[in-house]
Amino acid sequence: MGLTDFVKGAIGSVKDSGAAAAINRWLSREMADYGEVLDFKIDSRGRSAEVQVLLKGEREKLAINIEEYEIVTGPEDYIVVKRARASREWVNAVMRNFLINKRHKIPSQYSSMVKLVLNG
């Protein structure tokens, strides 16, 4: 690996860490009624992410791996999760019905940051 690749990788790691912290805070607010977000990691170069949640009433954490996503840009911007899997089968069924291969609008106030970070 050359110096350029090393620098790009280091910058990407810092960018991913900062984005993961911001997304973790946002997810924590969105998930508060359902449980607690324990961890969120993103790999923008690999277009993947991982989230761990402890759902209310559960004793074991739920792990969700987003194995592939795509950002769709235009007058409005969307994220499309192409492949994902969870540590609970019922969550896999929910994701198949409501998440995977569906366009989810990125709120305009977050659009620029999301495109910068998630497009790798």
Biopython code that builds the backbone (N, CA, C, O; Angstrom):
import numpy as np
from Bio.PDB.StructureBuilder import StructureBuilder

atoms = [
    (1, "MET", "N", (0.848, -1.173, 0.000)),
    (1, "MET", "CA", (0.000, 0.000, 0.000)),
    (1, "MET", "C", (0.890, 1.231, 0.000)),
    (1, "MET", "O", (1.822, 1.345, 0.795)),
    (2, "GLY", "N", (0.582, 2.153, -0.911)),
    (2, "GLY", "CA", (1.347, 3.378, -1.016)),
    (2, "GLY", "C", (0.892, 4.414, -0.001)),
    (2, "GLY", "O", (-0.118, 4.248, 0.682)),
    (3, "LEU", "N", (1.661, 5.478, 0.077)),
    (3, "LEU", "CA", (1.351, 6.559, 1.006)),
    (3, "LEU", "C", (-0.010, 7.186, 0.709)),
    (3, "LEU", "O", (-0.760, 7.506, 1.631)),
    (4, "THR", "N", (-0.328, 7.362, -0.572)),
    (4, "THR", "CA", (-1.618, 7.950, -0.950)),
    (4, "THR", "C", (-2.771, 7.096, -0.440)),
    (4, "THR", "O", (-3.734, 7.619, 0.122)),
    (5, "ASP", "N", (-2.676, 5.779, -0.634)),
    (5, "ASP", "CA", (-3.727, 4.881, -0.154)),
    (5, "ASP", "C", (-3.840, 4.926, 1.367)),
    (5, "ASP", "O", (-4.938, 4.893, 1.924)),
    (6, "PHE", "N", (-2.677, 5.002, 2.031)),
    (6, "PHE", "CA", (-2.673, 5.071, 3.491)),
    (6, "PHE", "C", (-3.387, 6.336, 3.973)),
    (6, "PHE", "O", (-4.212, 6.278, 4.885)),
    (7, "VAL", "N", (-3.069, 7.473, 3.360)),
    (7, "VAL", "CA", (-3.687, 8.748, 3.748)),
    (7, "VAL", "C", (-5.186, 8.720, 3.475)),
    (7, "VAL", "O", (-5.978, 9.137, 4.321)),
    (8, "LYS", "N", (-5.583, 8.228, 2.289)),
    (8, "LYS", "CA", (-7.010, 8.133, 1.972)),
    (8, "LYS", "C", (-7.738, 7.250, 2.981)),
    (8, "LYS", "O", (-8.841, 7.578, 3.418)),
    (9, "GLY", "N", (-7.119, 6.133, 3.347)),
    (9, "GLY", "CA", (-7.724, 5.229, 4.326)),
    (9, "GLY", "C", (-7.874, 5.881, 5.687)),
    (9, "GLY", "O", (-8.895, 5.715, 6.354)),
    (10, "ALA", "N", (-6.849, 6.629, 6.099)),
    (10, "ALA", "CA", (-6.894, 7.313, 7.394)),
    (10, "ALA", "C", (-7.972, 8.381, 7.401)),
    (10, "ALA", "O", (-8.723, 8.502, 8.369)),
    (11, "ILE", "N", (-8.053, 9.160, 6.323)),
    (11, "ILE", "CA", (-9.090, 10.195, 6.228)),
    (11, "ILE", "C", (-10.474, 9.555, 6.224)),
    (11, "ILE", "O", (-11.389, 10.043, 6.886)),
    (12, "GLY", "N", (-10.626, 8.459, 5.475)),
    (12, "GLY", "CA", (-11.903, 7.749, 5.444)),
    (12, "GLY", "C", (-12.302, 7.230, 6.808)),
    (12, "GLY", "O", (-13.479, 7.281, 7.165)),
    (13, "SER", "N", (-11.337, 6.726, 7.589)),
    (13, "SER", "CA", (-11.640, 6.222, 8.929)),
    (13, "SER", "C", (-12.111, 7.334, 9.850)),
    (13, "SER", "O", (-13.055, 7.151, 10.620)),
    (14, "VAL", "N", (-11.455, 8.491, 9.775)),
    (14, "VAL", "CA", (-11.854, 9.632, 10.597)),
    (14, "VAL", "C", (-13.257, 10.093, 10.195)),
    (14, "VAL", "O", (-14.103, 10.353, 11.050)),
    (15, "LYS", "N", (-13.490, 10.189, 8.892)),
    (15, "LYS", "CA", (-14.803, 10.606, 8.376)),
    (15, "LYS", "C", (-15.882, 9.625, 8.829)),
    (15, "LYS", "O", (-16.950, 10.041, 9.280)),
    (16, "ASP", "N", (-15.608, 8.327, 8.713)),
    (16, "ASP", "CA", (-16.577, 7.313, 9.123)),
    (16, "ASP", "C", (-16.847, 7.381, 10.624)),
    (16, "ASP", "O", (-17.992, 7.235, 11.052)),
    (17, "SER", "N", (-15.804, 7.601, 11.428)),
    (17, "SER", "CA", (-15.981, 7.679, 12.882)),
    (17, "SER", "C", (-16.852, 8.870, 13.267)),
    (17, "SER", "O", (-17.748, 8.742, 14.101)),
    (18, "GLY", "N", (-16.592, 10.021, 12.664)),
    (18, "GLY", "CA", (-17.401, 11.205, 12.939)),
    (18, "GLY", "C", (-18.837, 11.021, 12.504)),
    (18, "GLY", "O", (-19.765, 11.390, 13.223)),
    (19, "ALA", "N", (-19.019, 10.446, 11.322)),
    (19, "ALA", "CA", (-20.371, 10.200, 10.823)),
    (19, "ALA", "C", (-21.091, 9.193, 11.713)),
    (19, "ALA", "O", (-22.273, 9.362, 12.014)),
    (20, "ALA", "N", (-20.386, 8.149, 12.132)),
    (20, "ALA", "CA", (-21.002, 7.133, 12.979)),
    (20, "ALA", "C", (-21.482, 7.741, 14.292)),
    (20, "ALA", "O", (-22.553, 7.385, 14.782)),
    (21, "ALA", "N", (-20.705, 8.652, 14.865)),
    (21, "ALA", "CA", (-21.112, 9.297, 16.121)),
    (21, "ALA", "C", (-22.383, 10.122, 15.914)),
    (21, "ALA", "O", (-23.299, 10.069, 16.734)),
    (22, "ALA", "N", (-22.439, 10.881, 14.822)),
    (22, "ALA", "CA", (-23.624, 11.701, 14.537)),
    (22, "ALA", "C", (-24.838, 10.823, 14.261)),
    (22, "ALA", "O", (-25.926, 11.085, 14.775)),
    (23, "ILE", "N", (-24.657, 9.784, 13.453)),
    (23, "ILE", "CA", (-25.771, 8.882, 13.128)),
    (23, "ILE", "C", (-26.230, 8.139, 14.384)),
    (23, "ILE", "O", (-27.426, 7.916, 14.571)),
    (24, "ASN", "N", (-25.292, 7.759, 15.235)),
    (24, "ASN", "CA", (-25.625, 7.081, 16.489)),
    (24, "ASN", "C", (-26.528, 7.968, 17.349)),
    (24, "ASN", "O", (-27.513, 7.487, 17.909)),
    (25, "ARG", "N", (-26.201, 9.259, 17.458)),
    (25, "ARG", "CA", (-27.048, 10.180, 18.227)),
    (25, "ARG", "C", (-28.444, 10.270, 17.613)),
    (25, "ARG", "O", (-29.443, 10.229, 18.332)),
    (26, "TRP", "N", (-28.516, 10.395, 16.276)),
    (26, "TRP", "CA", (-29.802, 10.484, 15.601)),
    (26, "TRP", "C", (-30.609, 9.189, 15.804)),
    (26, "TRP", "O", (-31.793, 9.237, 16.136)),
    (27, "LEU", "N", (-29.958, 8.038, 15.604)),
    (27, "LEU", "CA", (-30.637, 6.752, 15.796)),
    (27, "LEU", "C", (-31.127, 6.592, 17.233)),
    (27, "LEU", "O", (-32.216, 6.067, 17.463)),
    (28, "SER", "N", (-30.335, 7.038, 18.190)),
    (28, "SER", "CA", (-30.725, 6.928, 19.600)),
    (28, "SER", "C", (-32.018, 7.685, 19.868)),
    (28, "SER", "O", (-32.880, 7.201, 20.601)),
    (29, "ARG", "N", (-32.159, 8.869, 19.279)),
    (29, "ARG", "CA", (-33.404, 9.627, 19.439)),
    (29, "ARG", "C", (-34.563, 8.911, 18.752)),
    (29, "ARG", "O", (-35.652, 8.809, 19.316)),
    (30, "GLU", "N", (-34.332, 8.411, 17.530)),
    (30, "GLU", "CA", (-35.386, 7.746, 16.760)),
    (30, "GLU", "C", (-35.822, 6.426, 17.403)),
    (30, "GLU", "O", (-36.987, 6.041, 17.300)),
    (31, "MET", "N", (-34.899, 5.741, 18.058)),
    (31, "MET", "CA", (-35.169, 4.413, 18.617)),
    (31, "MET", "C", (-35.573, 4.440, 20.090)),
    (31, "MET", "O", (-35.845, 3.388, 20.669)),
    (32, "ALA", "N", (-35.617, 5.614, 20.701)),
    (32, "ALA", "CA", (-35.831, 5.714, 22.146)),
    (32, "ALA", "C", (-37.085, 4.977, 22.617)),
    (32, "ALA", "O", (-37.072, 4.394, 23.702)),
    (33, "ASP", "N", (-38.154, 4.986, 21.844)),
    (33, "ASP", "CA", (-39.382, 4.294, 22.245)),
    (33, "ASP", "C", (-39.251, 2.773, 22.173)),
    (33, "ASP", "O", (-40.029, 2.048, 22.793)),
    (34, "TYR", "N", (-38.268, 2.295, 21.418)),
    (34, "TYR", "CA", (-38.138, 0.857, 21.173)),
    (34, "TYR", "C", (-36.972, 0.212, 21.913)),
    (34, "TYR", "O", (-36.996, -0.984, 22.202)),
    (35, "GLY", "N", (-35.954, 1.010, 22.218)),
    (35, "GLY", "CA", (-34.790, 0.455, 22.877)),
    (35, "GLY", "C", (-33.625, 1.418, 22.829)),
    (35, "GLY", "O", (-33.792, 2.604, 22.545)),
    (36, "GLU", "N", (-32.449, 0.899, 23.106)),
    (36, "GLU", "CA", (-31.231, 1.708, 23.198)),
    (36, "GLU", "C", (-30.226, 1.280, 22.131)),
    (36, "GLU", "O", (-29.931, 0.094, 21.984)),
    (37, "VAL", "N", (-29.710, 2.244, 21.398)),
    (37, "VAL", "CA", (-28.650, 1.968, 20.427)),
    (37, "VAL", "C", (-27.351, 1.821, 21.205)),
    (37, "VAL", "O", (-26.918, 2.750, 21.888)),
    (38, "LEU", "N", (-26.736, 0.656, 21.099)),
    (38, "LEU", "CA", (-25.497, 0.390, 21.821)),
    (38, "LEU", "C", (-24.267, 0.776, 21.013)),
    (38, "LEU", "O", (-23.266, 1.229, 21.569)),
    (39, "ASP", "N", (-24.345, 0.593, 19.689)),
    (39, "ASP", "CA", (-23.178, 0.869, 18.855)),
    (39, "ASP", "C", (-23.617, 1.049, 17.406)),
    (39, "ASP", "O", (-24.585, 0.434, 16.956)),
    (40, "PHE", "N", (-22.901, 1.890, 16.693)),
    (40, "PHE", "CA", (-23.132, 2.075, 15.263)),
    (40, "PHE", "C", (-21.791, 2.291, 14.599)),
    (40, "PHE", "O", (-21.005, 3.134, 15.030)),
    (41, "LYS", "N", (-21.528, 1.530, 13.552)),
    (41, "LYS", "CA", (-20.284, 1.649, 12.786)),
    (41, "LYS", "C", (-20.641, 1.730, 11.312)),
    (41, "LYS", "O", (-21.618, 1.137, 10.855)),
    (42, "ILE", "N", (-19.830, 2.476, 10.585)),
    (42, "ILE", "CA", (-20.062, 2.609, 9.146)),
    (42, "ILE", "C", (-18.744, 2.434, 8.407)),
    (42, "ILE", "O", (-17.686, 2.842, 8.885)),
    (43, "ASP", "N", (-18.830, 1.828, 7.246)),
    (43, "ASP", "CA", (-17.693, 1.695, 6.340)),
    (43, "ASP", "C", (-18.135, 2.269, 4.998)),
    (43, "ASP", "O", (-18.717, 1.566, 4.172)),
    (44, "SER", "N", (-17.852, 3.555, 4.789)),
    (44, "SER", "CA", (-18.345, 4.218, 3.580)),
    (44, "SER", "C", (-17.694, 3.659, 2.319)),
    (44, "SER", "O", (-18.331, 3.613, 1.266)),
    (45, "ARG", "N", (-16.443, 3.236, 2.410)),
    (45, "ARG", "CA", (-15.788, 2.659, 1.221)),
    (45, "ARG", "C", (-16.426, 1.324, 0.840)),
    (45, "ARG", "O", (-16.576, 1.016, -0.342)),
    (46, "GLY", "N", (-16.800, 0.537, 1.844)),
    (46, "GLY", "CA", (-17.452, -0.747, 1.596)),
    (46, "GLY", "C", (-18.958, -0.642, 1.463)),
    (46, "GLY", "O", (-19.642, -1.634, 1.212)),
    (47, "ARG", "N", (-19.476, 0.586, 1.636)),
    (47, "ARG", "CA", (-20.923, 0.839, 1.580)),
    (47, "ARG", "C", (-21.690, -0.126, 2.477)),
    (47, "ARG", "O", (-22.653, -0.769, 2.059)),
    (48, "SER", "N", (-21.224, -0.204, 3.734)),
    (48, "SER", "CA", (-21.865, -1.086, 4.707)),
    (48, "SER", "C", (-21.897, -0.399, 6.075)),
    (48, "SER", "O", (-21.200, 0.587, 6.314)),
    (49, "ALA", "N", (-22.726, -0.949, 6.960)),
    (49, "ALA", "CA", (-22.850, -0.402, 8.311)),
    (49, "ALA", "C", (-23.302, -1.512, 9.251)),
    (49, "ALA", "O", (-23.802, -2.552, 8.822)),
    (50, "GLU", "N", (-23.114, -1.263, 10.540)),
    (50, "GLU", "CA", (-23.540, -2.223, 11.553)),
    (50, "GLU", "C", (-24.113, -1.450, 12.731)),
    (50, "GLU", "O", (-23.541, -0.449, 13.162)),
    (51, "VAL", "N", (-25.234, -1.910, 13.244)),
    (51, "VAL", "CA", (-25.846, -1.288, 14.424)),
    (51, "VAL", "C", (-26.206, -2.384, 15.420)),
    (51, "VAL", "O", (-26.662, -3.464, 15.044)),
    (52, "GLN", "N", (-25.991, -2.083, 16.695)),
    (52, "GLN", "CA", (-26.384, -2.995, 17.762)),
    (52, "GLN", "C", (-27.347, -2.257, 18.677)),
    (52, "GLN", "O", (-27.084, -1.137, 19.113)),
    (53, "VAL", "N", (-28.466, -2.910, 18.956)),
    (53, "VAL", "CA", (-29.553, -2.300, 19.715)),
    (53, "VAL", "C", (-29.985, -3.263, 20.813)),
    (53, "VAL", "O", (-30.008, -4.478, 20.615)),
    (54, "LEU", "N", (-30.326, -2.711, 21.966)),
    (54, "LEU", "CA", (-30.964, -3.503, 23.013)),
    (54, "LEU", "C", (-32.421, -3.053, 23.060)),
    (54, "LEU", "O", (-32.732, -1.967, 23.548)),
    (55, "LEU", "N", (-33.309, -3.903, 22.545)),
    (55, "LEU", "CA", (-34.732, -3.575, 22.491)),
    (55, "LEU", "C", (-35.348, -3.672, 23.886)),
    (55, "LEU", "O", (-34.931, -4.496, 24.700)),
    (56, "LYS", "N", (-36.332, -2.834, 24.152)),
    (56, "LYS", "CA", (-37.018, -2.877, 25.439)),
    (56, "LYS", "C", (-37.643, -4.248, 25.641)),
    (56, "LYS", "O", (-38.270, -4.798, 24.735)),
    (57, "GLY", "N", (-37.466, -4.793, 26.839)),
    (57, "GLY", "CA", (-38.021, -6.103, 27.171)),
    (57, "GLY", "C", (-37.140, -7.262, 26.737)),
    (57, "GLY", "O", (-37.458, -8.414, 27.033)),
    (58, "GLU", "N", (-36.043, -6.991, 26.044)),
    (58, "GLU", "CA", (-35.134, -8.038, 25.579)),
    (58, "GLU", "C", (-33.900, -8.094, 26.478)),
    (58, "GLU", "O", (-33.513, -7.094, 27.084)),
    (59, "ARG", "N", (-33.296, -9.264, 26.554)),
    (59, "ARG", "CA", (-32.073, -9.427, 27.350)),
    (59, "ARG", "C", (-30.824, -9.469, 26.478)),
    (59, "ARG", "O", (-29.720, -9.164, 26.930)),
    (60, "GLU", "N", (-31.022, -9.852, 25.224)),
    (60, "GLU", "CA", (-29.878, -9.959, 24.316)),
    (60, "GLU", "C", (-29.958, -8.854, 23.269)),
    (60, "GLU", "O", (-31.040, -8.483, 22.814)),
    (61, "LYS", "N", (-28.796, -8.341, 22.899)),
    (61, "LYS", "CA", (-28.762, -7.269, 21.902)),
    (61, "LYS", "C", (-29.121, -7.813, 20.519)),
    (61, "LYS", "O", (-28.933, -8.990, 20.213)),
    (62, "LEU", "N", (-29.639, -6.913, 19.712)),
    (62, "LEU", "CA", (-29.984, -7.190, 18.329)),
    (62, "LEU", "C", (-28.890, -6.586, 17.457)),
    (62, "LEU", "O", (-28.563, -5.407, 17.595)),
    (63, "ALA", "N", (-28.333, -7.380, 16.573)),
    (63, "ALA", "CA", (-27.315, -6.886, 15.645)),
    (63, "ALA", "C", (-27.920, -6.824, 14.249)),
    (63, "ALA", "O", (-28.538, -7.782, 13.784)),
    (64, "ILE", "N", (-27.737, -5.693, 13.593)),
    (64, "ILE", "CA", (-28.187, -5.521, 12.217)),
    (64, "ILE", "C", (-26.979, -5.117, 11.384)),
    (64, "ILE", "O", (-26.299, -4.135, 11.683)),
    (65, "ASN", "N", (-26.728, -5.889, 10.339)),
    (65, "ASN", "CA", (-25.636, -5.595, 9.420)),
    (65, "ASN", "C", (-26.218, -5.156, 8.085)),
    (65, "ASN", "O", (-26.915, -5.920, 7.416)),
    (66, "ILE", "N", (-25.928, -3.932, 7.711)),
    (66, "ILE", "CA", (-26.298, -3.442, 6.388)),
    (66, "ILE", "C", (-25.108, -3.763, 5.498)),
    (66, "ILE", "O", (-24.054, -3.134, 5.598)),
    (67, "GLU", "N", (-25.288, -4.740, 4.636)),
    (67, "GLU", "CA", (-24.183, -5.261, 3.844)),
    (67, "GLU", "C", (-23.934, -4.467, 2.568)),
    (67, "GLU", "O", (-22.840, -4.510, 2.005)),
    (68, "GLU", "N", (-24.958, -3.739, 2.115)),
    (68, "GLU", "CA", (-24.806, -2.924, 0.917)),
    (68, "GLU", "C", (-25.916, -1.875, 0.883)),
    (68, "GLU", "O", (-27.089, -2.176, 1.105)),
    (69, "TYR", "N", (-25.511, -0.630, 0.597)),
    (69, "TYR", "CA", (-26.493, 0.434, 0.425)),
    (69, "TYR", "C", (-26.106, 1.272, -0.783)),
    (69, "TYR", "O", (-24.986, 1.194, -1.289)),
    (70, "GLU", "N", (-27.054, 2.068, -1.226)),
    (70, "GLU", "CA", (-26.843, 2.942, -2.378)),
    (70, "GLU", "C", (-27.487, 4.290, -2.066)),
    (70, "GLU", "O", (-28.562, 4.350, -1.468)),
    (71, "ILE", "N", (-26.824, 5.365, -2.473)),
    (71, "ILE", "CA", (-27.389, 6.701, -2.362)),
    (71, "ILE", "C", (-27.916, 7.089, -3.737)),
    (71, "ILE", "O", (-27.182, 7.035, -4.723)),
    (72, "VAL", "N", (-29.188, 7.480, -3.804)),
    (72, "VAL", "CA", (-29.826, 7.907, -5.051)),
    (72, "VAL", "C", (-30.008, 9.419, -4.953)),
    (72, "VAL", "O", (-30.701, 9.912, -4.063)),
    (73, "THR", "N", (-29.379, 10.148, -5.875)),
    (73, "THR", "CA", (-29.461, 11.606, -5.828)),
    (73, "THR", "C", (-30.336, 12.137, -6.939)),
    (73, "THR", "O", (-30.511, 11.492, -7.974)),
    (74, "GLY", "N", (-30.874, 13.296, -6.721)),
    (74, "GLY", "CA", (-31.747, 13.962, -7.679)),
    (74, "GLY", "C", (-32.323, 15.183, -7.008)),
    (74, "GLY", "O", (-31.697, 15.746, -6.110)),
    (75, "PRO", "N", (-33.508, 15.608, -7.425)),
    (75, "PRO", "CA", (-34.149, 16.731, -6.736)),
    (75, "PRO", "C", (-34.330, 16.424, -5.244)),
    (75, "PRO", "O", (-34.240, 17.319, -4.403)),
    (76, "GLU", "N", (-34.582, 15.158, -4.931)),
    (76, "GLU", "CA", (-34.600, 14.666, -3.559)),
    (76, "GLU", "C", (-33.626, 13.498, -3.496)),
    (76, "GLU", "O", (-33.422, 12.789, -4.481)),
    (77, "ASP", "N", (-33.033, 13.309, -2.335)),
    (77, "ASP", "CA", (-32.043, 12.251, -2.173)),
    (77, "ASP", "C", (-32.613, 11.117, -1.321)),
    (77, "ASP", "O", (-33.400, 11.337, -0.400)),
    (78, "TYR", "N", (-32.193, 9.906, -1.658)),
    (78, "TYR", "CA", (-32.696, 8.714, -0.992)),
    (78, "TYR", "C", (-31.545, 7.780, -0.666)),
    (78, "TYR", "O", (-30.489, 7.820, -1.297)),
    (79, "ILE", "N", (-31.770, 6.947, 0.325)),
    (79, "ILE", "CA", (-30.871, 5.831, 0.588)),
    (79, "ILE", "C", (-31.671, 4.555, 0.330)),
    (79, "ILE", "O", (-32.839, 4.450, 0.707)),
    (80, "VAL", "N", (-31.026, 3.598, -0.313)),
    (80, "VAL", "CA", (-31.638, 2.305, -0.588)),
    (80, "VAL", "C", (-30.732, 1.244, 0.016)),
    (80, "VAL", "O", (-29.568, 1.126, -0.366)),
    (81, "VAL", "N", (-31.256, 0.479, 0.948)),
    (81, "VAL", "CA", (-30.511, -0.642, 1.521)),
    (81, "VAL", "C", (-30.715, -1.828, 0.589)),
    (81, "VAL", "O", (-31.836, -2.301, 0.399)),
    (82, "LYS", "N", (-29.615, -2.300, 0.013)),
    (82, "LYS", "CA", (-29.686, -3.398, -0.953)),
    (82, "LYS", "C", (-29.665, -4.766, -0.275)),
    (82, "LYS", "O", (-30.395, -5.678, -0.660)),
    (83, "ARG", "N", (-28.821, -4.887, 0.731)),
    (83, "ARG", "CA", (-28.707, -6.169, 1.439)),
    (83, "ARG", "C", (-28.482, -5.884, 2.918)),
    (83, "ARG", "O", (-27.693, -5.011, 3.281)),
    (84, "ALA", "N", (-29.188, -6.632, 3.772)),
    (84, "ALA", "CA", (-29.036, -6.489, 5.219)),
    (84, "ALA", "C", (-29.456, -7.784, 5.887)),
    (84, "ALA", "O", (-30.235, -8.563, 5.338)),
    (85, "ARG", "N", (-28.931, -7.996, 7.067)),
    (85, "ARG", "CA", (-29.341, -9.170, 7.845)),
    (85, "ARG", "C", (-29.296, -8.805, 9.319)),
    (85, "ARG", "O", (-28.537, -7.937, 9.752)),
    (86, "ALA", "N", (-30.138, -9.501, 10.070)),
    (86, "ALA", "CA", (-30.243, -9.239, 11.508)),
    (86, "ALA", "C", (-30.062, -10.543, 12.276)),
    (86, "ALA", "O", (-30.168, -11.639, 11.727)),
    (87, "SER", "N", (-29.786, -10.381, 13.565)),
    (87, "SER", "CA", (-29.582, -11.556, 14.412)),
    (87, "SER", "C", (-30.902, -12.191, 14.869)),
    (87, "SER", "O", (-30.888, -13.208, 15.564)),
    (88, "ARG", "N", (-32.028, -11.606, 14.489)),
    (88, "ARG", "CA", (-33.345, -12.179, 14.778)),
    (88, "ARG", "C", (-34.097, -12.378, 13.470)),
    (88, "ARG", "O", (-34.158, -11.474, 12.637)),
    (89, "GLU", "N", (-34.663, -13.554, 13.295)),
    (89, "GLU", "CA", (-35.347, -13.869, 12.038)),
    (89, "GLU", "C", (-36.535, -12.951, 11.791)),
    (89, "GLU", "O", (-36.770, -12.549, 10.652)),
    (90, "TRP", "N", (-37.284, -12.613, 12.823)),
    (90, "TRP", "CA", (-38.448, -11.737, 12.617)),
    (90, "TRP", "C", (-38.022, -10.354, 12.145)),
    (90, "TRP", "O", (-38.757, -9.708, 11.397)),
    (91, "VAL", "N", (-36.850, -9.887, 12.568)),
    (91, "VAL", "CA", (-36.344, -8.591, 12.103)),
    (91, "VAL", "C", (-35.952, -8.697, 10.629)),
    (91, "VAL", "O", (-36.145, -7.751, 9.865)),
    (92, "ASN", "N", (-35.407, -9.837, 10.231)),
    (92, "ASN", "CA", (-35.113, -10.044, 8.803)),
    (92, "ASN", "C", (-36.387, -9.932, 7.975)),
    (92, "ASN", "O", (-36.376, -9.344, 6.893)),
    (93, "ALA", "N", (-37.486, -10.494, 8.480)),
    (93, "ALA", "CA", (-38.763, -10.411, 7.764)),
    (93, "ALA", "C", (-39.246, -8.961, 7.685)),
    (93, "ALA", "O", (-39.722, -8.529, 6.635)),
    (94, "VAL", "N", (-39.133, -8.219, 8.764)),
    (94, "VAL", "CA", (-39.526, -6.806, 8.764)),
    (94, "VAL", "C", (-38.673, -6.028, 7.760)),
    (94, "VAL", "O", (-39.194, -5.208, 7.004)),
    (95, "MET", "N", (-37.375, -6.284, 7.753)),
    (95, "MET", "CA", (-36.492, -5.577, 6.823)),
    (95, "MET", "C", (-36.834, -5.922, 5.372)),
    (95, "MET", "O", (-36.822, -5.040, 4.514)),
    (96, "ARG", "N", (-37.135, -7.181, 5.090)),
    (96, "ARG", "CA", (-37.518, -7.557, 3.718)),
    (96, "ARG", "C", (-38.770, -6.796, 3.277)),
    (96, "ARG", "O", (-38.870, -6.374, 2.125)),
    (97, "ASN", "N", (-39.716, -6.624, 4.190)),
    (97, "ASN", "CA", (-40.982, -5.969, 3.851)),
    (97, "ASN", "C", (-40.917, -4.445, 3.830)),
    (97, "ASN", "O", (-41.642, -3.814, 3.060)),
    (98, "PHE", "N", (-40.068, -3.841, 4.654)),
    (98, "PHE", "CA", (-40.117, -2.389, 4.810)),
    (98, "PHE", "C", (-38.803, -1.658, 4.538)),
    (98, "PHE", "O", (-38.809, -0.430, 4.441)),
    (99, "LEU", "N", (-37.701, -2.350, 4.415)),
    (99, "LEU", "CA", (-36.412, -1.665, 4.297)),
    (99, "LEU", "C", (-35.673, -1.987, 2.997)),
    (99, "LEU", "O", (-35.300, -1.084, 2.249)),
    (100, "ILE", "N", (-35.470, -3.251, 2.740)),
    (100, "ILE", "CA", (-34.595, -3.669, 1.645)),
    (100, "ILE", "C", (-35.213, -3.339, 0.293)),
    (100, "ILE", "O", (-36.378, -3.631, 0.021)),
    (101, "ASN", "N", (-34.382, -2.715, -0.546)),
    (101, "ASN", "CA", (-34.747, -2.305, -1.912)),
    (101, "ASN", "C", (-35.890, -1.293, -1.965)),
    (101, "ASN", "O", (-36.599, -1.198, -2.967)),
    (102, "LYS", "N", (-36.061, -0.546, -0.888)),
    (102, "LYS", "CA", (-37.052, 0.524, -0.866)),
    (102, "LYS", "C", (-36.307, 1.856, -0.719)),
    (102, "LYS", "O", (-35.299, 1.938, -0.017)),
    (103, "ARG", "N", (-36.811, 2.885, -1.382)),
    (103, "ARG", "CA", (-36.195, 4.205, -1.287)),
    (103, "ARG", "C", (-36.665, 4.894, -0.014)),
    (103, "ARG", "O", (-37.865, 4.996, 0.242)),
    (104, "HIS", "N", (-35.708, 5.368, 0.781)),
    (104, "HIS", "CA", (-36.010, 6.084, 2.014)),
    (104, "HIS", "C", (-35.434, 7.485, 1.882)),
    (104, "HIS", "O", (-34.224, 7.667, 1.747)),
    (105, "LYS", "N", (-36.339, 8.487, 1.925)),
    (105, "LYS", "CA", (-35.939, 9.872, 1.708)),
    (105, "LYS", "C", (-34.986, 10.337, 2.802)),
    (105, "LYS", "O", (-35.213, 10.111, 3.991)),
    (106, "ILE", "N", (-33.917, 10.992, 2.368)),
    (106, "ILE", "CA", (-32.978, 11.601, 3.299)),
    (106, "ILE", "C", (-33.480, 13.017, 3.560)),
    (106, "ILE", "O", (-33.618, 13.793, 2.614)),
    (107, "PRO", "N", (-33.758, 13.378, 4.808)),
    (107, "PRO", "CA", (-34.233, 14.741, 5.086)),
    (107, "PRO", "C", (-33.267, 15.781, 4.518)),
    (107, "PRO", "O", (-32.050, 15.620, 4.608)),
    (108, "SER", "N", (-33.807, 16.835, 3.939)),
    (108, "SER", "CA", (-32.986, 17.817, 3.234)),
    (108, "SER", "C", (-31.910, 18.421, 4.122)),
    (108, "SER", "O", (-30.828, 18.743, 3.630)),
    (109, "GLN", "N", (-32.170, 18.584, 5.416)),
    (109, "GLN", "CA", (-31.168, 19.177, 6.291)),
    (109, "GLN", "C", (-29.956, 18.268, 6.499)),
    (109, "GLN", "O", (-28.903, 18.743, 6.924)),
    (110, "TYR", "N", (-30.084, 16.978, 6.209)),
    (110, "TYR", "CA", (-28.981, 16.034, 6.363)),
    (110, "TYR", "C", (-28.398, 15.585, 5.022)),
    (110, "TYR", "O", (-27.369, 14.911, 4.988)),
    (111, "SER", "N", (-29.037, 15.948, 3.944)),
    (111, "SER", "CA", (-28.696, 15.416, 2.632)),
    (111, "SER", "C", (-27.231, 15.632, 2.242)),
    (111, "SER", "O", (-26.562, 14.692, 1.815)),
    (112, "SER", "N", (-26.732, 16.852, 2.385)),
    (112, "SER", "CA", (-25.351, 17.140, 1.989)),
    (112, "SER", "C", (-24.357, 16.311, 2.782)),
    (112, "SER", "O", (-23.431, 15.733, 2.213)),
    (113, "MET", "N", (-24.549, 16.250, 4.114)),
    (113, "MET", "CA", (-23.635, 15.482, 4.950)),
    (113, "MET", "C", (-23.716, 13.993, 4.615)),
    (113, "MET", "O", (-22.689, 13.324, 4.499)),
    (114, "VAL", "N", (-24.924, 13.480, 4.462)),
    (114, "VAL", "CA", (-25.097, 12.059, 4.177)),
    (114, "VAL", "C", (-24.435, 11.692, 2.857)),
    (114, "VAL", "O", (-23.740, 10.680, 2.776)),
    (115, "LYS", "N", (-24.640, 12.492, 1.834)),
    (115, "LYS", "CA", (-24.030, 12.197, 0.535)),
    (115, "LYS", "C", (-22.511, 12.246, 0.633)),
    (115, "LYS", "O", (-21.835, 11.403, 0.044)),
    (116, "LEU", "N", (-21.962, 13.205, 1.359)),
    (116, "LEU", "CA", (-20.517, 13.322, 1.512)),
    (116, "LEU", "C", (-19.943, 12.086, 2.200)),
    (116, "LEU", "O", (-18.936, 11.530, 1.762)),
    (117, "VAL", "N", (-20.588, 11.672, 3.265)),
    (117, "VAL", "CA", (-20.062, 10.568, 4.068)),
    (117, "VAL", "C", (-20.371, 9.214, 3.457)),
    (117, "VAL", "O", (-19.468, 8.393, 3.300)),
    (118, "LEU", "N", (-21.614, 8.964, 3.112)),
    (118, "LEU", "CA", (-22.010, 7.620, 2.701)),
    (118, "LEU", "C", (-21.603, 7.275, 1.283)),
    (118, "LEU", "O", (-21.555, 6.095, 0.934)),
    (119, "ASN", "N", (-21.311, 8.255, 0.463)),
    (119, "ASN", "CA", (-20.856, 7.935, -0.893)),
    (119, "ASN", "C", (-19.405, 7.502, -0.934)),
    (119, "ASN", "O", (-18.884, 7.181, -2.003)),
    (120, "GLY", "N", (-18.745, 7.487, 0.215)),
    (120, "GLY", "CA", (-17.367, 6.990, 0.278)),
    (120, "GLY", "C", (-16.465, 7.888, -0.349)),
    (120, "GLY", "O", (-15.262, 7.628, -0.389)),
]
sb = StructureBuilder()
sb.init_structure("model")
sb.init_model(0)
sb.init_chain("A")
sb.init_seg("    ")
for serial, (resi, resn, name, xyz) in enumerate(atoms, 1):
    if name == "N":
        sb.init_residue(resn, " ", resi, " ")
    sb.init_atom(name, np.array(xyz, "f"), 0.0, 1.0, " ", f" {name:<3s}", serial, name[0])
structure = sb.get_structure()
